[in-house]
Amino acid sequence: MAEKKTGMTFDVIMRNLKSRKFAPVYFLMGEEAYFIDKISDYIADNVLPVEERDFNQSIVYGTDYTMVQVVDMARRYPMMSEYQVVIVKEAQNLRDFSALEKYAATQVMPTTILVICYKNGSLDRKRKGVASLLSKIEAAGGIVFESKKKSERELPGFIENYLKAQGVAIDNKSSQMIADHIGSDLNRLVSELEKTMLSLPDSDRRITPDIVEREIGVSKEFNAYELQNAIIRKDVFKANQIIKYFDSTNKGESLYSFIPKVFRYFQNLMTAYNAPDKSPAGLVHLLELRGTWAADEYILGLRNYSGKKILQIISKIREIEAKSKGLDNPNTKEYDLFRELIFFILH
């Protein structure tokens, strides 16, 4: 029986591919297209030499083929090659996966690498038919991979790790500036990082706030990172400067994207307020922070905000969020709500 491969991460899958340890079926699904594209593109570009691809590599789309046709292709033998590769893009447009389940349950072709790219969502594992399909793929030695969106808190780490793999360093402020500005669209994020790396001289492979401002267009002084720092420090003048900049340029943070950040900070600050161990190491562990430098933000916040004020701020953030969605708010503009929230926090 083939080895069952469960819970594989993107890094493990890529490491195995680069070691030419191939699975007979890759079922790639999820909201984040970036990881699905990286895996399928690597297989398309690296499994077969160029001269073998005309006869042994097929890239088809779920809008044009049925799963029965896909499985028929997978059952073919390669022509004068060790493998044939069949990649199905936009597989979310396919409706009937029973043929794939039968293929996985009976006898997958060891000479075929079948890649199913199911984007913009995942099959519901709780459904009996779906659970049966995925378990049969894994039992046959195939890989089921769910490509999940990165959360906001994971983005700076993703940026730093991506750049590190390219031999480029970045400081914490710069990575947070980029994450705040670009958001969780990894394809766009990586595109901006690649563009920024091209601007770096060979003698200094570092990304700094100055470079982020020049290449990506984020002000190094007036951005969400600096606004949150001003709130933590209770720097009323700086916070108002940043809000005014956002309002006047239309290049700054929107209320809709800032609310989750500031809410998460004060929610964590409330947890830190009730923590028995408020040391940097204790807060790193409790709040799952990226380092003691991040714990310093909470230690300073605890000096500047009482437990009662933190609870009031959390309640106010919820109120402003509701108003931003039109609840009990017929016509207040976004930046008026933004100012109201910052004023309440700082006073």
C-alpha positions as CSV (number, residue, x, y, z in Angstrom):
1,M,0.0,0.0,0.0
2,A,1.2,3.5,-0.8
3,E,2.4,5.7,2.1
4,K,-0.3,8.0,3.4
5,K,0.9,11.6,3.3
6,T,-1.2,13.9,5.5
7,G,-0.8,17.4,6.9
8,M,2.0,18.4,4.5
9,T,3.0,22.0,4.6
10,F,4.0,24.1,1.6
11,D,7.7,24.0,2.6
12,V,7.7,20.2,2.9
13,I,6.0,19.8,-0.4
14,M,8.4,22.1,-2.1
15,R,11.4,20.4,-0.5
16,N,10.2,17.0,-1.6
17,L,9.6,18.3,-5.2
18,K,13.1,19.7,-5.3
19,S,14.4,16.3,-4.2
20,R,12.3,14.7,-7.0
21,K,10.1,12.8,-4.5
22,F,6.8,13.0,-6.3
23,A,3.3,12.0,-5.3
24,P,0.9,10.5,-7.9
25,V,-1.8,13.1,-7.0
26,Y,-1.6,16.6,-5.7
27,F,-5.0,18.0,-4.7
28,L,-4.3,21.7,-4.0
29,M,-7.2,23.8,-2.7
30,G,-7.9,26.9,-0.7
31,E,-8.4,30.7,-0.7
32,E,-4.7,31.6,-1.2
33,A,-3.8,31.2,-4.9
34,Y,-0.1,32.0,-4.3
35,F,0.9,28.6,-2.8
36,I,-1.2,26.6,-5.3
37,D,0.4,28.4,-8.2
38,K,3.9,28.0,-6.7
39,I,3.5,24.2,-6.4
40,S,1.8,23.6,-9.8
41,D,4.2,26.0,-11.6
42,Y,7.2,24.2,-10.1
43,I,5.9,20.8,-11.2
44,A,5.2,22.2,-14.7
45,D,8.6,23.7,-15.0
46,N,10.8,21.1,-13.4
47,V,9.5,17.5,-13.5
48,L,10.0,16.9,-17.2
49,P,12.8,18.2,-19.4
50,V,11.7,20.6,-22.1
51,E,12.0,18.0,-24.9
52,E,9.6,15.6,-23.2
53,R,6.8,18.1,-22.4
54,D,5.1,18.1,-25.8
55,F,4.0,14.5,-25.5
56,N,3.9,14.0,-21.7
57,Q,2.7,17.2,-20.1
58,S,-0.9,18.4,-20.3
59,I,-2.3,21.6,-18.8
60,V,-6.1,21.8,-19.0
61,Y,-8.8,23.9,-17.4
62,G,-11.9,22.8,-15.4
63,T,-14.1,25.0,-17.6
64,D,-13.2,22.9,-20.7
65,Y,-12.9,19.3,-19.3
66,T,-14.8,16.9,-17.2
67,M,-13.2,14.9,-14.4
68,V,-13.8,11.7,-16.4
69,Q,-11.7,13.2,-19.2
70,V,-9.0,14.2,-16.7
71,V,-8.9,10.7,-15.2
72,D,-8.7,9.2,-18.7
73,M,-5.7,11.4,-19.4
74,A,-4.1,10.4,-16.1
75,R,-4.4,6.6,-16.9
76,R,-2.2,7.0,-20.0
77,Y,1.4,5.8,-20.1
78,P,4.1,8.3,-20.7
79,M,5.9,8.3,-24.1
80,M,9.6,7.6,-23.8
81,S,9.7,9.3,-20.4
82,E,9.7,8.4,-16.8
83,Y,6.6,10.4,-16.0
84,Q,3.6,12.2,-17.6
85,V,2.3,15.4,-15.9
86,V,-1.4,16.3,-16.0
87,I,-2.3,19.7,-14.4
88,V,-5.9,20.8,-14.0
89,K,-6.3,24.5,-13.4
90,E,-9.5,26.2,-12.2
91,A,-10.7,22.8,-11.0
92,Q,-13.3,24.5,-8.8
93,N,-15.4,24.6,-12.0
94,L,-15.6,20.8,-12.1
95,R,-18.8,19.5,-10.6
96,D,-18.3,15.7,-10.2
97,F,-15.3,14.3,-8.5
98,S,-16.5,10.7,-8.3
99,A,-14.2,9.7,-11.2
100,L,-11.2,11.1,-9.3
101,E,-12.2,9.2,-6.2
102,K,-12.5,6.0,-8.2
103,Y,-9.1,6.6,-9.7
104,A,-7.5,7.1,-6.3
105,A,-9.4,4.1,-4.8
106,T,-8.5,1.6,-7.5
107,Q,-5.1,2.1,-8.9
108,V,-3.3,5.4,-9.5
109,M,-0.8,5.4,-12.2
110,P,2.7,5.5,-10.7
111,T,4.0,7.1,-13.9
112,T,1.5,10.0,-13.7
113,I,1.7,13.1,-11.7
114,L,-1.8,14.5,-11.5
115,V,-2.2,18.0,-10.1
116,I,-5.7,19.4,-9.2
117,C,-5.7,23.2,-8.6
118,Y,-9.0,24.0,-6.8
119,K,-8.9,27.8,-6.0
120,N,-11.1,30.3,-4.3
121,G,-12.2,27.9,-1.6
122,S,-11.8,24.4,-0.2
123,L,-13.9,21.3,-0.4
124,D,-15.9,20.8,2.9
125,R,-14.1,18.0,4.7
126,K,-17.1,17.5,6.9
127,R,-19.2,16.3,4.0
128,K,-19.1,12.5,3.7
129,G,-18.4,12.4,0.0
130,V,-15.6,14.9,0.3
131,A,-14.0,13.2,3.2
132,S,-14.0,9.9,1.3
133,L,-12.4,11.5,-1.8
134,L,-9.6,13.2,0.2
135,S,-8.9,10.2,2.4
136,K,-8.6,7.9,-0.7
137,I,-6.2,10.4,-2.4
138,E,-4.0,10.3,0.8
139,A,-4.3,6.5,1.1
140,A,-3.0,6.2,-2.4
141,G,0.1,8.2,-1.5
142,G,-1.3,11.5,-2.9
143,I,-1.1,14.9,-1.2
144,V,-4.1,17.0,-0.1
145,F,-2.9,20.6,0.6
146,E,-5.1,23.4,1.8
147,S,-3.7,26.8,0.9
148,K,-4.9,29.2,3.6
149,K,-4.8,33.0,3.6
150,K,-2.1,34.5,5.8
151,S,-3.5,36.4,8.7
152,E,-2.3,40.0,9.2
153,R,-0.1,39.0,12.1
154,E,1.6,36.4,9.9
155,L,2.5,38.8,7.0
156,P,5.6,40.5,8.4
157,G,7.1,37.0,9.2
158,F,6.2,35.9,5.6
159,I,7.9,39.0,4.2
160,E,11.1,38.5,6.3
161,N,11.3,34.8,5.5
162,Y,10.8,35.3,1.8
163,L,13.5,38.0,1.6
164,K,15.9,36.0,3.8
165,A,15.6,33.1,1.2
166,Q,16.7,35.7,-1.4
167,G,19.6,36.9,0.7
168,V,17.9,40.2,1.6
169,A,17.5,41.6,5.1
170,I,14.7,43.8,6.3
171,D,14.0,45.5,9.6
172,N,10.8,45.1,11.6
173,K,9.4,48.5,10.8
174,S,9.9,48.0,7.1
175,S,8.2,44.6,7.0
176,Q,5.2,45.9,9.0
177,M,4.9,49.0,6.7
178,I,4.8,46.7,3.6
179,A,2.3,44.3,5.3
180,D,0.0,47.1,6.3
181,H,0.1,48.8,2.9
182,I,-0.2,45.7,0.6
183,G,-2.3,43.4,2.8
184,S,-2.8,39.6,2.4
185,D,-2.7,39.3,-1.4
186,L,0.5,37.3,-1.5
187,N,0.9,37.5,-5.3
188,R,0.8,41.3,-5.2
189,L,3.0,41.2,-2.0
190,V,5.7,39.1,-3.7
191,S,5.5,41.2,-6.8
192,E,6.2,44.3,-4.8
193,L,9.1,42.6,-2.9
194,E,10.6,41.4,-6.2
195,K,10.4,45.0,-7.6
196,T,12.0,46.4,-4.4
197,M,14.8,43.8,-4.5
198,L,15.7,44.8,-8.0
199,S,16.4,48.4,-6.8
200,L,18.9,47.2,-4.2
201,P,22.7,47.5,-4.9
202,D,24.8,44.4,-4.7
203,S,26.8,46.0,-1.9
204,D,23.8,46.6,0.4
205,R,21.0,44.0,0.3
206,R,18.8,45.6,2.9
207,I,15.3,47.0,2.8
208,T,14.9,50.0,5.0
209,P,11.9,52.4,5.6
210,D,13.5,54.9,3.1
211,I,13.5,52.2,0.4
212,V,9.9,51.2,1.2
213,E,8.9,54.8,0.9
214,R,10.7,55.2,-2.4
215,E,9.8,51.9,-4.1
216,I,6.4,51.0,-2.7
217,G,5.1,54.5,-1.9
218,V,4.5,54.2,1.8
219,S,5.4,57.3,3.9
220,K,8.1,56.3,6.4
221,E,6.6,58.8,8.9
222,F,2.9,58.7,8.2
223,N,1.7,55.1,8.1
224,A,-0.3,52.6,10.1
225,Y,2.8,51.3,11.9
226,E,3.7,54.8,13.1
227,L,0.0,55.6,14.1
228,Q,-0.1,52.5,16.3
229,N,3.2,53.4,17.9
230,A,1.9,56.9,18.6
231,I,-1.2,55.4,20.2
232,I,1.0,53.1,22.3
233,R,3.1,56.0,23.4
234,K,0.1,58.3,23.8
235,D,1.7,60.8,21.5
236,V,-1.4,62.9,20.7
237,F,0.5,65.3,18.4
238,K,2.0,62.6,16.2
239,A,-1.3,60.6,16.0
240,N,-3.2,63.7,14.9
241,Q,-0.4,64.5,12.3
242,I,-0.8,61.0,10.8
243,I,-4.6,61.1,10.7
244,K,-4.5,64.5,9.0
245,Y,-2.0,63.1,6.5
246,F,-4.3,60.2,5.7
247,D,-7.3,62.5,5.2
248,S,-5.5,65.0,3.0
249,T,-3.6,62.6,0.7
250,N,-6.0,59.6,0.5
251,K,-2.8,57.5,0.5
252,G,-3.0,56.3,4.1
253,E,-4.7,53.6,6.1
254,S,-8.4,53.3,5.8
255,L,-10.6,53.0,9.0
256,Y,-11.8,49.6,7.8
257,S,-8.3,48.1,7.6
258,F,-7.0,49.9,10.8
259,I,-9.7,48.8,13.1
260,P,-8.7,45.1,13.2
261,K,-5.1,46.1,13.9
262,V,-5.9,48.4,16.8
263,F,-8.6,46.0,18.2
264,R,-6.1,43.1,18.2
265,Y,-3.5,45.3,20.0
266,F,-5.9,46.3,22.8
267,Q,-7.4,42.9,23.1
268,N,-3.9,41.5,23.6
269,L,-3.1,44.4,26.0
270,M,-6.1,43.3,28.1
271,T,-4.7,39.8,28.1
272,A,-1.3,41.1,29.2
273,Y,-3.0,43.2,31.9
274,N,-4.4,40.1,33.5
275,A,-1.2,38.0,33.0
276,P,0.6,36.8,36.1
277,D,4.0,37.1,34.2
278,K,4.4,40.5,32.5
279,S,8.0,40.0,31.7
280,P,9.1,40.3,28.0
281,A,9.6,36.6,27.8
282,G,6.3,35.9,29.5
283,L,4.4,38.1,27.1
284,V,6.2,36.7,24.1
285,H,4.9,33.2,25.1
286,L,1.5,34.3,26.2
287,L,0.7,36.5,23.2
288,E,2.7,34.4,20.6
289,L,4.7,37.4,19.7
290,R,7.6,37.4,17.2
291,G,10.2,38.7,19.7
292,T,10.9,40.6,22.8
293,W,10.9,43.9,20.8
294,A,7.1,43.2,20.2
295,A,6.6,42.6,23.9
296,D,8.1,46.1,24.6
297,E,5.0,47.5,22.8
298,Y,2.7,45.9,25.4
299,I,4.9,46.7,28.4
300,L,4.7,50.4,27.3
301,G,1.0,50.1,26.7
302,L,0.5,48.8,30.2
303,R,2.2,51.9,31.6
304,N,0.0,54.2,29.6
305,Y,-3.4,52.5,29.8
306,S,-5.3,51.3,32.8
307,G,-7.4,48.1,32.8
308,K,-10.6,50.2,32.9
309,K,-9.5,52.3,30.0
310,I,-8.5,49.3,27.9
311,L,-12.0,47.8,28.3
312,Q,-13.5,51.2,27.3
313,I,-11.3,51.4,24.2
314,I,-12.3,47.9,23.1
315,S,-16.0,48.8,23.5
316,K,-15.4,52.1,21.6
317,I,-13.6,50.2,18.7
318,R,-16.7,48.0,18.4
319,E,-18.9,51.0,18.3
320,I,-16.9,52.7,15.6
321,E,-16.7,49.5,13.6
322,A,-20.5,49.3,13.7
323,K,-20.8,53.0,12.7
324,S,-18.4,52.4,9.8
325,K,-20.8,49.8,8.5
326,G,-23.7,52.2,8.7
327,L,-25.3,51.2,12.0
328,D,-26.7,54.2,13.8
329,N,-24.7,56.4,11.5
330,P,-26.6,58.1,8.7
331,N,-23.8,60.3,7.3
332,T,-20.6,60.5,9.4
333,K,-17.6,60.3,7.1
334,E,-14.9,57.7,7.5
335,Y,-12.2,60.0,8.7
336,D,-14.5,61.7,11.1
337,L,-15.0,58.3,12.7
338,F,-11.3,57.8,12.5
339,R,-10.6,61.0,14.4
340,E,-13.3,60.2,17.0
341,L,-11.7,56.8,17.7
342,I,-8.2,58.1,18.0
343,F,-9.4,61.0,20.2
344,F,-11.2,58.6,22.6
345,I,-8.2,56.3,22.8
346,L,-5.8,59.1,23.6
347,H,-7.9,61.0,26.1
